[in-house]
Amino acid sequence: MNKLMVSFFIVLMLVGCSSNNSLTSDGDHAESTPEQSAETVLPSPTLPSSAEPLPTPSKQKTDAYLDTDKLKMSFGFADAEGRNILVTGHEQGLDQEMAQLNEAIGDQGKVLKVKFNKWQDGTADSNGREMAHNFVNLAGYLFTVEEASATPDETYYLTDQADFKVDALLPIESMKGQQASTVEVSVRQRIVDTKNREIQNIWKLAELSTDRQLYLVQFVRLDQDMLFSLVWKEKDEFTFMDYPAVIQGDEYSVWRVDDGGEVMPEMFSILFAAETLNGPLLGLNWWGSEGVNTFFLKKEGDLFKEMDIQYGRYTSPI
């Protein structure tokens, strides 16, 4: 009986010792503090059930970058009611590919949920204009707008939500072509100095944040040489997309048919703007007398380059 009691007391002593010590990473013993004990006992409320650490802020920002390699050529326009979008410019037989598209992005970055409906056959009544009034007569892939409504006659870019991270979209405040007199003098002078060319007209097209603006600039004609630029200002950095032209006989059609040798802010609208690893990606519409061209500008260094992803609609008045 005495031996049993002795054994019992030895066990108690061992348990007491082990409860007051913990192992360090190298196997040595270290005395734990009350705070350490509490952290060991209580589960962290911020960790997911998988116990994996949450992403760092830098990784979260990376998730919001748009991968331009995943962009495809899928554009359409909305009907008069904004309930349907017709994707044109493709041959029949791509139903499986079209069924993967579930979002439409346009009209200054507005995102709409869409669902593929069917291939729509054209009719003999079509006048060839890719406009809402001729919507039912055109051949193309018909999509239904599932939430809200599209802006009638606006161009939309259709994509798979898995490929296009909408968190990368930048907020856009259209300035409706703010006149040159209200553009900061320092901005105007910086553009003149950079291009070594005087400005004929300058407009602010949009504000994308307090330190990001988009300008349209037409420069003074030099003999037969014409130039306008889309200028992205980000803090003190300026990025240019230049459109030079040489007048060759017809001064009334320089960049587009019947443009009169002038550009105006109402010719341009923003499809969307998004953040990429290399800087902004701009989706723009350029309206002319016979149609609208949609194109993507990708920042490369201190210049923009037009991507191969482009779309055109013939809209010439009847």
LOMI-43632 format. One record per residue: residue number from 1; residue in one letter; x, y, z of N, C-alpha, C, O in turn. Coordinates in steps of 0.001 Angstrom, whole numbers, plus 500000, padded with zeros to 6 digits. Atoms other than C-alpha are relative to their C-alpha. Example, Ala and Ser with C-alpha at 12.3 -4.5 7.8 and 13.67 -1.06 7.14 Angstrom:
BEGIN
> 1;A;500890;498810;500000;512300;495500;507800;500900;501200;500000;501936;501181;500665
> 2;S;499180;498810;499940;513670;498940;507140;499230;501090;500730;499739;502198;500899
This chain:
BEGIN
> 1;M;500835;498791;500000;500000;500000;500000;500867;501255;500000;500570;502217;499292
> 2;N;499101;498847;499944;502867;502399;500873;500708;500238;498677;500927;501378;498268
> 3;K;499354;499853;501309;504581;501673;497569;499023;500628;498996;499425;501446;498168
> 4;L;501003;499437;500917;501356;502491;495719;499830;501499;500213;499716;502265;499257
> 5;M;500130;498578;499701;501041;505822;497507;501200;500785;499478;501047;501875;498927
> 6;V;498786;499330;500465;504636;506720;496698;499944;500200;498471;500265;501270;497953
> 7;S;500114;499894;501474;504055;505974;493006;499006;501069;499611;499217;501815;498655
> 8;F;501052;499017;500314;500922;508093;493051;500539;501424;500115;500273;502271;499262
> 9;F;499441;498658;499796;502793;511113;494451;501038;500338;498938;501142;501498;498541
> 10;I;499013;499760;501055;505579;510723;491868;499309;500424;498712;499761;501347;498034
> 11;V;500761;499634;501194;503031;510841;489048;499489;501425;500086;499573;502183;499119
> 12;L;500492;498627;499817;501492;514007;490490;501099;501022;499788;500873;502062;499169
> 13;M;498886;499066;500133;504875;515680;490648;500413;500159;498532;500708;501267;498086
> 14;L;499627;499937;501418;505681;514798;487017;498996;500808;499196;499381;501610;498344
> 15;V;501036;499247;500702;502352;516153;485779;500135;501485;500263;500011;502306;499354
> 16;G;499854;498586;499650;502892;519392;487660;501161;500638;499281;501055;501777;498826
> 17;C;498835;499448;500695;506347;519859;486130;499735;500214;498521;500121;501245;497970
> 18;S;500238;499883;501443;505200;519245;482562;499045;501118;499680;499131;501696;498597
> 19;S;500976;498937;500269;502351;521760;482881;500619;501370;500082;500025;502319;499570
> 20;N;499374;498699;499848;504772;524602;483736;501116;500235;498992;501832;501231;499095
> 21;N;498923;499866;500976;507128;524081;480785;499469;499726;498607;498518;498966;498428
> 22;S;500339;500263;501394;506891;524180;477002;501285;499859;499215;502340;500316;499656
> 23;L;498822;500219;500822;509274;523175;474204;500202;501175;499057;499254;501669;498448
> 24;T;499666;499019;501025;511039;525763;472127;500239;499270;498696;500205;498040;498648
> 25;S;499850;500604;501312;511668;525184;468456;501217;499090;499926;501236;498161;499119
> 26;D;498818;500846;500061;515089;523674;469147;499982;498879;501028;500984;498185;501198
> 27;G;500160;501123;499087;513786;521242;471777;500304;500326;501435;500068;499482;502299
> 28;D;499743;499611;498617;514872;523163;474914;498709;500384;500678;497719;500683;500010
> 29;H;501162;499592;499236;512415;523950;477633;500037;501494;500244;501101;502074;500464
> 30;A;500121;498568;499706;511167;527493;478131;498742;500220;500791;497716;499598;500518
> 31;E;501172;499737;499166;508799;528847;480728;499001;500823;499223;499366;501845;498642
> 32;S;501024;499270;500739;505514;529978;479187;499387;501073;500855;499278;500932;502074
> 33;T;500688;498913;499306;503799;533243;480073;498513;499774;499910;498071;498981;499079
> 34;P;501466;500134;500096;500037;533558;480722;499485;500376;498619;498549;499756;498113
> 35;E;500459;499595;501319;499694;535396;477385;500226;498900;498980;499368;498651;498134
> 36;Q;499726;501078;500933;501356;532549;475505;499031;498848;500192;498589;498231;499223
> 37;S;500933;501083;499736;499127;530028;477197;498632;500330;499423;497962;499455;498874
> 38;A;501319;499623;500518;496015;532005;476223;499963;499875;498481;498960;499430;497922
> 39;E;499986;500117;501448;497089;532157;472574;499977;498545;499559;499431;498211;498508
> 40;T;499979;501423;500347;497680;528427;472594;498617;499379;500138;498244;498498;499363
> 41;V;501294;500617;499723;494250;527649;473991;498922;500534;499075;498093;499770;498579
> 42;L;501092;499393;500760;492085;530135;472062;500315;499961;498509;501433;500293;498116
> 43;P;499795;499975;501448;491650;529723;468282;499987;501432;499494;499264;502275;500025
> 44;S;499965;498658;500580;492475;532778;466164;498728;500264;499218;498360;499452;498369
> 45;P;501254;499717;500711;489261;534440;464928;500210;500440;498551;499257;500501;497775
> 46;T;499781;499484;501346;490949;535705;461766;500423;498935;499010;500404;499182;497804
> 47;L;499534;501031;500914;492211;532457;460323;498848;499221;499420;497883;498948;500134
> 48;P;501029;500834;500586;490087;530467;457874;500065;498593;500571;501014;498221;501262
> 49;S;500092;501337;499434;489019;526948;458701;501158;499123;499573;501494;498165;500268
> 50;S;498884;500806;500467;491919;525576;456663;501275;500289;500771;502282;499608;500582
> 51;A;498874;499602;499177;494286;527298;459153;501140;500575;499161;502256;500714;499663
> 52;E;498985;499364;500822;496184;528848;456219;500011;501491;500298;498955;502066;500561
> 53;P;499946;498565;499708;497416;532417;456774;499274;500801;498931;499214;500404;497767
> 54;L;500674;499117;500950;495463;535246;455175;501015;500628;499067;502179;500776;499439
> 55;P;499073;499362;500932;496988;536893;452083;500514;501321;500557;499807;502017;501284
> 56;T;499468;498704;499615;499257;539841;452681;499353;501078;499144;498815;500772;498079
> 57;P;500598;498937;500806;498050;543253;451464;500542;500042;498579;499794;500317;497641
> 58;S;499428;499954;501341;500469;543068;448529;499401;498921;499113;499163;499155;497928
> 59;K;500599;501067;500780;499025;539746;447420;498544;500316;499672;498063;500001;498584
> 60;Q;501384;499624;500267;495494;541060;447767;499939;500999;498849;499025;500938;498026
> 61;K;499980;499032;501090;496413;543945;445458;500304;499310;498682;499729;499657;497650
> 62;T;499676;500739;501215;497939;541544;442952;498776;499305;499435;498616;499212;498218
> 63;D;501217;500663;500450;494627;539695;442819;499113;500931;499195;498276;500469;498420
> 64;A;500845;499033;500696;493064;542895;441489;500618;500458;498684;500071;501343;498026
> 65;Y;499400;499655;501283;495389;543125;438503;499350;499212;498876;499065;498023;499022
> 66;L;500575;500649;501165;493933;542355;435093;501108;499332;499188;502140;499940;498905
> 67;D;499052;500745;500820;495758;539682;433092;499629;500207;498529;498651;499633;498050
> 68;T;500340;499664;501393;495812;541031;429524;500140;498797;499064;499557;498794;497980
> 69;D;499840;501190;500844;496863;537633;428140;498703;499192;499903;498546;498369;499001
> 70;K;501250;500756;499992;493398;536304;428974;498870;500710;499256;497759;500186;499168
> 71;L;501033;499243;500696;491510;538948;427003;499769;499427;498606;500715;499075;497900
> 72;K;500372;500560;501300;489652;537730;423929;499198;501034;499197;498859;502104;499703
> 73;M;500707;499093;500908;487853;539335;420980;498504;499686;500030;498007;498922;499203
> 74;S;501437;500268;499868;484210;539348;422100;499278;501301;500330;499185;501695;501492
> 75;F;500686;498730;499830;482295;542580;421568;498577;499905;499447;498286;499110;498554
> 76;G;501364;499920;500492;478649;543385;421072;499391;501339;500358;500065;502213;500902
> 77;F;500682;498759;499649;476084;546122;421474;498576;499677;500451;498029;498619;500140
> 78;A;501295;500229;499355;472788;546505;423305;498843;500423;499110;498975;501309;498266
> 79;D;501214;499637;500733;469274;546632;421891;499361;501243;500615;499884;501810;501574
> 80;A;500642;498743;499584;466865;549546;422368;499469;499948;501427;499340;500984;502079
> 81;E;500533;500144;498641;465493;548152;425641;501086;499700;501030;500824;499746;502232
> 82;G;498919;500327;499092;468857;547224;427130;499866;498624;500629;500502;498343;501645
> 83;R;500221;501332;499443;467683;543655;427726;500847;498928;499326;501009;497829;499857
> 84;N;499215;500975;500753;469851;541931;425130;501250;500658;499424;501289;501863;499177
> 85;I;498767;499563;500646;473350;542195;423702;500305;499021;498875;500236;497806;499062
> 86;L;499691;500832;501157;474302;540917;420252;501497;500101;499705;502018;501179;499416
> 87;V;498570;500060;500327;477910;539808;419710;500134;499753;498507;499650;498741;497999
> 88;T;499848;500096;501454;478838;540364;416066;501480;499845;499643;502371;499994;500479
> 89;G;498626;500120;500463;481908;539786;413971;500569;498600;500078;501759;498409;499829
> 90;H;499558;501391;499915;482090;535994;414480;499128;499133;499093;497967;499450;498831
> 91;E;500752;500960;500791;481048;533076;412315;499135;499117;500908;499365;499034;502114
> 92;Q;500859;500916;499255;478345;530634;413375;500785;498737;500383;501738;498357;499703
> 93;G;499367;501243;499573;479349;527491;415279;500879;500129;501229;501619;499202;501556
> 94;L;499171;499773;498810;480990;528976;418386;499159;500001;501279;499508;500660;502258
> 95;D;500910;500001;498850;478129;528233;420798;500700;499611;501292;500453;500221;502332
> 96;Q;499339;500475;498788;480351;526373;423257;500906;501081;500594;500953;501256;501812
> 97;E;499144;498917;499519;482818;529246;423484;499168;501155;500545;499498;501726;501584
> 98;M;500836;498886;499576;480081;531858;423758;499297;499697;501326;499061;500604;502124
> 99;A;500691;500381;498761;478358;529918;426556;500869;500239;501233;500347;500276;502347
> 100;Q;499107;499744;498879;481425;530575;428739;500025;501470;500413;500513;501814;501489
> 101;L;500007;498570;499699;480916;534328;428592;498806;500330;500888;497669;499994;500555
> 102;N;501071;499741;499037;478906;535569;431564;499969;501431;500537;499153;501752;501401
> 103;E;500015;498597;499580;479739;539253;432016;500204;500912;498796;500928;500585;497856
> 104;A;499831;498968;501029;479453;542345;429843;500469;501276;500693;499885;501704;501688
> 105;I;499394;498827;499374;481577;545388;430631;500010;501143;498993;500475;500980;497864
> 106;G;500021;498851;500893;481061;548818;429135;499355;501200;500642;498987;501172;501816
> 107;D;500625;498772;499513;479653;552324;429468;500667;500476;501285;500019;500611;502323
> 108;Q;499183;499512;498900;482453;553543;431766;500157;498966;501121;500149;499302;502305
> 109;G;499665;501034;499038;483087;550209;433442;498830;499343;500691;499026;498611;501661
> 110;K;501161;500652;499408;479560;549135;434263;500033;498502;499678;500217;498113;498525
> 111;V;499926;501451;500155;479488;545354;434811;498591;499412;500065;497845;499665;501011
> 112;L;501309;500635;500068;476417;543347;433795;500151;498483;499935;501049;497969;499269
> 113;K;500058;501452;500116;475628;539670;434310;499194;499652;498746;498089;500155;498543
> 114;V;500684;500396;501230;474706;538065;431001;500027;498482;499861;500840;497794;500478
> 115;K;500071;501439;500257;473752;534611;429778;499795;499768;498506;498960;500408;497867
> 116;F;500117;500311;501420;474207;533144;426330;498634;499403;499705;498152;498525;500421
> 117;N;501324;500459;500392;470907;532579;424582;500069;499093;498774;499762;497904;498851
> 118;K;499983;500793;501231;471399;531452;420997;500714;500780;498907;501052;501952;499071
> 119;W;499570;499332;501220;472762;532218;417563;498777;500605;499330;497766;499927;499142
> 120;Q;501103;499328;500675;470525;534762;415859;500319;500130;498511;501340;500700;498126
> 121;D;499837;499870;501451;470125;534492;412105;499618;501403;499560;498685;502002;500096
> 122;G;500363;498711;500558;470097;537694;410146;498804;499877;499075;498400;498771;498718
> 123;T;501148;499994;500904;467197;538690;407935;500307;500841;498774;501264;501616;498750
> 124;A;499835;499228;501231;466839;540133;404467;499632;501465;500191;499910;502295;499326
> 125;D;500414;498624;499731;465431;543294;406061;501121;500854;500580;500934;502051;500799
> 126;S;498902;499249;499390;468798;544305;407500;500517;501079;499059;500663;500865;497856
> 127;N;499418;498915;500779;470169;547641;406363;501519;500074;500194;502167;501004;499714
> 128;G;498555;500077;499806;473691;546655;407457;500526;500813;501155;501705;500702;501489
> 129;R;499549;499171;498884;473835;549115;410353;499966;499209;501301;498955;498597;501647
> 130;E;499949;500690;498706;474967;547659;413659;499549;500964;501088;500342;501499;501862
> 131;M;500639;499066;499087;472573;549749;415678;498750;499348;500584;498254;498343;500074
> 132;A;501158;500578;499311;469672;549117;418029;498790;499889;499093;498028;498928;499203
> 133;H;501190;500041;500850;467075;549939;415366;500032;498839;499007;499007;498482;498426
> 134;N;499862;501111;500948;468445;547073;413232;500386;498706;500716;500812;497741;500081
> 135;F;499510;501082;499143;469168;544685;416123;499461;498631;499579;500230;497679;499446
> 136;V;500621;501306;500271;466697;541904;415222;500320;499478;498608;500071;498308;498316
> 137;N;499716;500411;501373;467848;541821;411595;501442;499562;499779;501798;499130;498682
> 138;L;498582;500300;500134;471540;541192;412270;500320;498590;500486;499677;498076;501402
> 139;A;499528;501313;499560;473328;537853;412575;501024;500178;501114;501839;501100;501089
> 140;G;499041;499929;498903;475254;537201;415763;499573;499119;501157;498585;498390;501073
> 141;Y;500280;500800;498800;475299;535597;419189;499217;500856;500989;499671;501916;501420
> 142;L;500921;499239;499159;472413;536727;421365;500205;499650;501468;500210;498479;501848
> 143;F;499855;500150;498556;472933;537268;425097;498872;500746;500705;498436;501806;500258
> 144;T;501025;499357;499170;470317;538089;427735;500663;500679;501181;501500;500081;501856
> 145;V;499501;499273;498832;471110;540745;430338;499168;499563;501197;497953;499762;501213
> 146;E;500722;500606;498883;470200;539107;433656;499776;500955;501159;498820;500786;501916
> 147;E;500135;499046;498906;470684;541997;436064;500040;501417;499455;500812;501720;498545
> 148;A;500075;498597;500434;469816;545680;435643;499722;500038;498497;498984;499197;497984
> 149;S;500203;499912;501444;469905;546752;432007;501191;500691;499373;501868;501500;500008
> 150;A;498909;499378;500746;472432;547733;429377;499542;501358;499476;498345;501633;499391
> 151;T;500315;498716;500616;472619;551210;427890;499750;499776;498515;500639;499279;497823
> 152;P;500325;500250;501404;470876;551082;424489;501061;500525;499048;501557;501643;499188
> 153;D;499050;499659;501068;473221;551106;421495;501447;500112;500455;502321;500387;499633
> 154;E;498619;499936;499530;476328;551078;423696;500740;498706;499669;500148;497628;499616
> 155;T;499132;501153;500225;479239;548762;422919;500385;499382;501335;500638;500093;502307
> 156;Y;499599;500725;498792;480067;546080;425505;501056;498948;499657;501063;498365;498573
> 157;Y;498989;501051;500115;483012;543765;426006;499536;498819;500844;499321;498957;502048
> 158;L;500491;501185;499304;481903;540239;426913;501158;499090;500382;502079;498875;499593
> 159;T;498897;500786;499487;484109;538011;429026;499516;498988;501020;498373;499044;501476
> 160;D;500235;500958;498928;484262;535125;431467;500495;500638;501290;501621;501132;501337
> 161;Q;499618;499352;498749;484325;536411;435048;501260;499392;500602;501933;500041;501403
> 162;A;498781;500633;499513;487135;533933;435764;501245;500597;499351;502335;500528;499918
> 163;D;498865;499428;500725;489357;535686;433208;500142;501499;500199;501239;502044;500075
> 164;F;499979;498549;499858;488425;539301;433856;499668;500347;501450;498522;500212;501877
> 165;K;500193;499662;498593;488896;540429;437460;499376;501400;500091;500050;502403;499856
> 166;V;500696;498708;499986;486314;543174;437901;500529;500904;501117;500338;502119;501072
> 167;D;499409;499172;498957;488103;544313;441073;501115;500878;499452;501518;501850;500092
> 168;A;498938;499200;500611;490780;545646;438723;499459;501241;499298;500242;502102;498897
> 169;L;500588;498846;500675;488342;548156;437189;500190;501272;500824;500084;501255;502051
> 170;L;499805;498713;499337;489004;551794;437995;498724;500833;499906;498052;500816;498875
> 171;P;501174;499126;500067;486216;554226;438890;500229;501137;499014;501325;501690;498932
> 172;I;499874;498987;501048;485526;556719;436109;498976;501109;500217;497787;500852;500406
> 173;E;500890;498839;499979;484093;560213;436317;500203;500767;498710;501220;501436;498526
> 174;S;499877;499322;501284;483447;561559;432850;499903;501509;500200;499051;502001;500940
> 175;M;500005;498541;499908;484232;565247;432469;499278;500627;498808;499177;501850;498703
> 176;K;500737;499542;501187;482273;565481;429195;500774;501056;499210;500218;502043;498726
> 177;G;499182;499104;500816;485177;567181;427480;500177;501366;500616;499872;502374;499979
> 178;Q;499764;498729;499329;486075;569874;429991;500899;500877;499138;501939;500426;498657
> 179;Q;499321;499138;500959;487260;572833;427981;501429;500361;500420;501808;500253;501586
> 180;A;498585;499714;499784;490872;573910;427621;500230;501066;501064;501221;501006;501791
> 181;S;499800;498900;499067;490411;577039;429717;500009;499545;501449;500566;500225;502311
> 182;T;500057;500482;498616;489743;574947;432828;501066;498945;500294;501183;498484;501429
> 183;V;498905;500940;499788;492675;572570;432327;501174;500743;500631;501496;501862;500233
> 184;E;498919;499351;499285;495560;573335;434653;501095;500474;499044;501473;499769;498108
> 185;V;498960;499422;500850;498190;575585;433101;501244;499125;500013;501907;498967;498988
> 186;S;498793;500822;499888;500957;573322;434378;499896;498739;499148;500889;498283;498580
> 187;V;500203;501192;500829;499436;570303;432610;500199;500351;498531;500890;499645;497796
> 188;R;499879;499558;501393;499154;572172;429345;501460;500242;499633;501924;499796;498583
> 189;Q;498610;499669;500288;502715;573442;429544;500879;498759;499979;501798;498656;499166
> 190;R;499215;501244;499969;504100;570024;430440;499839;499228;498686;500810;498667;498179
> 191;I;500253;500698;501273;502480;568521;427306;500708;500713;498859;501306;500069;497997
> 192;V;499308;499217;501033;503817;571347;425122;501496;499732;500039;502121;499530;498998
> 193;D;498558;500216;499856;507327;570860;426496;500392;498585;499586;501445;498382;498980
> 194;T;499685;501389;500328;507200;567088;426075;499977;499760;498503;500859;499095;497959
> 195;K;500163;500223;501440;506004;567168;422473;500702;501060;499150;500822;500911;497934
> 196;N;499360;498895;500731;507804;570393;421535;499097;500485;498874;499518;500687;497735
> 197;R;501002;499611;500994;504623;571445;419795;498875;500722;500711;498441;500302;501784
> 198;E;501068;499222;499379;501958;574027;420537;498663;499267;499896;498431;498467;498990
> 199;I;501308;500650;499916;498454;572947;421474;498932;500878;499357;498861;502080;499611
> 200;Q;501150;499297;500573;495416;573914;419429;498809;499918;500939;498160;500928;501212
> 201;N;501097;500205;499043;492837;572421;421826;500368;498882;500960;501077;497943;500598
> 202;I;499789;501044;499003;492928;570370;425005;498743;499866;500840;498138;500860;501243
> 203;W;501178;500278;499183;490104;568703;426923;500326;498910;501015;501095;497989;500740
> 204;K;499916;501090;499024;489925;566648;430061;498802;499079;499771;497652;499493;499925
> 205;L;501070;500951;500288;487937;563517;429172;499449;499347;501254;498248;499092;501350
> 206;A;500471;500747;498828;487798;561842;432573;500958;500156;501171;502160;500361;501005
> 207;E;499248;500131;498756;488926;561760;436179;499853;498551;500451;498742;498027;500526
> 208;L;500066;501371;499515;489840;558297;437415;500390;499897;501463;500184;498859;502091
> 209;S;499747;499843;498567;491030;559390;440842;500577;501395;500144;500672;502137;499166
> 210;T;499469;498653;499793;492524;562490;442407;501317;500208;499273;501693;501349;499005
> 211;D;498711;499846;500657;495836;561786;440698;500079;499284;498658;501176;499007;498173
> 212;R;500023;500651;501308;494734;560110;437433;498963;500688;499113;497782;500750;499452
> 213;Q;500902;499321;500924;493255;561991;434487;500319;499566;498566;501437;499160;498250
> 214;L;499832;500292;501418;492721;561366;430781;499653;501247;499201;498584;501832;499380
> 215;Y;500182;498798;500806;493109;564223;428284;499989;499652;498511;500579;498663;498078
> 216;L;499960;500038;501454;492453;564674;424580;500647;501302;499541;500216;502393;499915
> 217;V;499235;498823;500409;494909;567016;422896;500152;500013;498480;500620;499038;497892
> 218;Q;499689;499805;501413;494979;568324;419332;501054;501087;499903;500911;502169;500472
> 219;F;498883;499074;500124;498225;570024;418368;499847;500864;498749;499106;500538;497823
> 220;V;500029;499061;501117;498760;572919;416013;500564;499320;498759;501565;498607;498826
> 221;R;499574;500572;501278;499100;571895;412375;501349;500563;499587;501596;501764;499703
> 222;L;498707;499597;500529;502615;571977;410948;500056;499604;498531;500317;498449;498191
> 223;D;500075;500260;501434;502345;572308;407174;498927;498937;499748;497747;499199;499982
> 224;Q;500970;501056;500258;500684;568994;406192;499943;498976;501144;499181;498012;501073
> 225;D;499935;500944;498887;501475;567228;409477;498972;500349;501064;498902;501480;501545
> 226;M;501029;499846;498976;498623;566727;411919;500306;499028;501144;500930;497987;500942
> 227;L;499761;500860;498843;498723;565253;415404;498963;500257;501075;498678;501402;501428
> 228;F;500731;499910;498742;496389;564505;418257;500457;498856;500893;500970;497846;500411
> 229;S;499552;501001;499037;497105;562524;421402;498967;499792;501090;498266;500719;501496
> 230;L;500675;500312;498752;495320;560776;424202;501084;499964;501070;502075;499247;500932
> 231;V;498943;499826;499003;497273;561684;427331;499487;499557;501370;498482;500057;501875
> 232;W;500317;500494;498660;497160;559806;430614;500951;500667;500987;502170;500550;500857
> 233;K;499187;499368;498956;498368;561802;433628;499800;499257;501300;498673;499093;501766
> 234;E;500043;500668;498699;499213;559944;436810;501049;500632;500892;502247;500407;500724
> 235;K;499120;499177;499174;500671;562200;439486;500819;500898;499072;500248;501743;498382
> 236;D;499166;499160;500858;503649;563775;437668;500444;499279;498733;501301;499782;498007
> 237;E;499605;500785;501164;503919;561101;434964;498961;500126;498891;497758;500042;499141
> 238;F;500877;499874;501157;502479;561555;431470;500280;498858;499022;501431;498576;498688
> 239;T;499889;501076;500972;501793;558684;429068;499180;500372;498773;498024;500777;498893
> 240;F;500620;499518;501230;500956;559400;425417;499616;498858;499062;500333;497864;498942
> 241;M;500354;500795;501166;499076;557626;422654;499821;500980;498864;498826;501704;498815
> 242;D;499970;499007;501072;499879;559630;419533;499317;499485;498742;499420;498310;498392
> 243;Y;500649;500311;501262;497843;559720;416340;500420;501051;498962;499698;502018;498717
> 244;P;499559;499068;501048;499886;561497;413647;499279;499705;498688;498815;498587;498463
> 245;A;500606;500168;501320;498470;562028;410168;500606;501034;499061;501014;502117;499481
> 246;V;499495;499095;501025;499630;563612;406939;498872;500267;499008;498294;499336;498446
> 247;I;501070;499629;500934;497129;565511;404807;500469;499735;498580;501515;500227;498157
> 248;Q;499648;500344;501377;497183;564138;401291;498813;500291;499085;498103;499375;498671
> 249;G;501052;499604;500930;494740;566068;399143;498678;500338;500675;498134;501421;500459
> 250;D;501314;499800;499386;491582;565698;401245;500167;500489;501435;500433;499698;502340
> 251;E;499837;499439;498669;491756;568050;404212;498769;499785;500871;498785;500091;502063
> 252;Y;501225;500205;499236;488251;567111;405262;499923;498603;500606;499065;498345;501451
> 253;S;499960;501351;499430;489083;563471;406027;501449;499683;500345;502211;499209;499502
> 254;V;498605;500151;499574;492299;563271;408048;500200;498702;500773;500935;497818;500335
> 255;W;499901;501236;499208;491938;560626;410769;498844;499045;499704;499021;497830;499628
> 256;R;501191;500770;500321;488413;559480;409988;499276;500682;498843;499512;501856;498562
> 257;V;500776;499430;501096;486038;559998;407073;499184;501190;500509;498471;501088;501507
> 258;D;500791;498794;499708;484547;563510;407177;500228;500543;501408;499299;501074;502016
> 259;D;499755;499462;498653;486238;564468;410462;500343;501484;499978;500445;502117;501029
> 260;G;499703;498579;500102;487056;567929;409135;501388;500367;500485;501686;501545;500682
> 261;G;498662;499715;499506;490634;567589;410309;500021;500411;501459;500958;501064;501919
> 262;E;500086;499650;498582;489527;567961;413912;499571;498790;500816;498877;497896;500331
> 263;V;500526;500952;499025;489007;565801;416949;499245;500797;501055;499590;501939;501359
> 264;M;500822;499359;498977;486404;566624;419571;499723;498987;501108;499714;497785;500844
> 265;P;500197;500934;498882;485709;565123;423006;498791;499093;499835;498791;497964;500325
> 266;E;501189;500842;500177;482270;563861;421974;500252;498818;499073;499412;497924;498970
> 267;M;499644;501151;500832;484031;561515;419537;500444;498799;500834;500473;497675;500333
> 268;F;499405;501054;499184;485415;559490;422455;499161;499713;501239;498629;500619;501881
> 269;S;500616;500429;498736;483861;557502;425267;500817;498852;500552;501517;498158;499815
> 270;I;499178;501008;499328;485405;555152;427804;499176;498743;500246;498158;498778;500938
> 271;L;500623;501291;499762;484408;551506;427718;500274;499562;501439;499356;499230;502190
> 272;F;499578;500280;498619;486376;550797;430900;501468;500383;500141;502157;500617;499149
> 273;A;498580;499854;499684;489727;551386;432584;500314;498992;501099;499532;498823;502035
> 274;A;499661;501049;499041;491522;548661;434527;501489;500045;500321;502298;500542;499538
> 275;E;498617;500055;499547;494728;548127;436454;500646;498699;499562;500051;497631;499707
> 276;T;499204;501173;500316;497386;545730;435163;501333;500114;500732;501617;501133;501363
> 277;L;498696;499976;499345;500831;544829;436464;500895;501098;499447;501778;501588;500150
> 278;N;499151;499002;500645;502355;547320;434006;499385;501386;499947;499965;502308;499372
> 279;G;500668;498704;500051;499891;550152;434504;498597;499860;499470;498074;498748;499389
> 280;P;501407;500046;500416;496456;551077;433192;499784;499372;498630;500634;499455;497744
> 281;L;500505;500445;501295;494581;549378;430381;498720;500780;499741;497816;500789;500577
> 282;L;501160;499186;500334;492060;551625;428635;499231;499366;498853;499815;499021;497825
> 283;G;500888;500405;501076;489106;550432;426581;499227;501218;499545;498489;501809;500333
> 284;L;500564;498744;500483;487924;553300;424372;499152;499790;498757;499399;498883;497962
> 285;N;500805;499926;501216;485268;554017;421760;500331;501304;499278;500395;502371;499890
> 286;W;499722;498818;500822;486085;556396;418906;498932;500060;498917;498917;499257;497985
> 287;W;501115;499858;500926;483006;557577;417047;500385;500870;498822;501037;501903;498976
> 288;G;499815;499216;501216;483154;558787;413450;498677;500132;499278;497647;499668;499766
> 289;S;501242;499758;500729;480613;559787;410847;499395;498710;499447;498191;498651;499198
> 290;E;500516;501241;500580;480317;556219;409519;499988;498819;500975;499456;497756;500656
> 291;G;499999;501130;499074;480880;554092;412588;500786;500290;501258;501289;501396;501457
> 292;V;499264;499885;498744;482501;553472;415960;501036;498887;500071;500734;497724;499802
> 293;N;498919;500958;499799;485823;551766;416593;500289;499875;501492;500404;500876;502200
> 294;T;499673;500276;498601;486554;550143;419945;501374;499354;500051;501658;498430;499288
> 295;F;498627;500498;499945;490151;549478;420942;500529;500071;501435;500014;500817;502268
> 296;F;499370;500046;498684;492346;548711;423956;501386;500631;499912;502156;500334;498998
> 297;L;498675;499411;499882;495365;550799;424937;500694;499413;501224;500168;499448;502337
> 298;K;499220;500644;498937;498025;549031;426993;501260;500804;500254;501990;501133;499319
> 299;K;498827;499191;499654;500714;550960;428841;501273;499170;499874;501373;498072;500423
> 300;E;498679;500603;500134;504267;550063;427856;501036;501099;500174;501290;501877;499255
> 301;G;499046;498926;499707;506852;552294;429505;499291;501328;500084;498301;501468;500802
> 302;D;500621;498665;499975;506031;555943;428875;499066;500217;498812;498695;501351;498507
> 303;L;500909;499911;501132;503805;555143;425875;498858;499004;500139;498951;498033;500890
> 304;F;501066;500979;500148;500516;553423;425130;500168;499308;498650;500644;499907;497686
> 305;K;500018;500752;501248;500271;550722;422480;498600;499414;499816;497971;498948;500766
> 306;E;501297;500603;500290;497106;549571;420761;500149;498482;499942;501038;497967;499264
> 307;M;500007;501450;500054;496384;545895;421355;499288;499531;498726;498626;500315;498046
> 308;D;500661;500564;501178;495158;543587;418600;498505;499781;500236;497769;499466;499301
> 309;I;501408;500188;499676;491807;543346;420400;499239;501263;499624;499299;502268;500333
> 310;Q;500702;498834;500512;489624;545719;418389;498649;499581;499428;498406;498406;499150
> 311;Y;501360;500276;500448;486043;546018;417203;499483;501213;499240;499782;502352;499600
> 312;G;500578;498896;500764;484186;548095;414646;498539;499758;499680;498138;498637;499365
> 313;R;501425;500064;500348;480506;548847;414060;499694;501041;498936;500070;502206;499064
> 314;Y;500417;499091;501058;479095;550365;410887;498669;500628;500398;497663;499933;500545
> 315;T;501198;499333;499474;476569;552984;411984;499571;501187;499143;498774;502013;499589
> 316;S;500258;498841;500840;476396;555425;409076;498501;500297;499895;497699;499393;499660
> 317;P;501416;499638;500093;473109;557353;409054;499393;499601;498651;500074;499613;497625
> 318;I;500686;500423;501218;470557;556185;406505;499527;501209;499211;498924;501056;498149
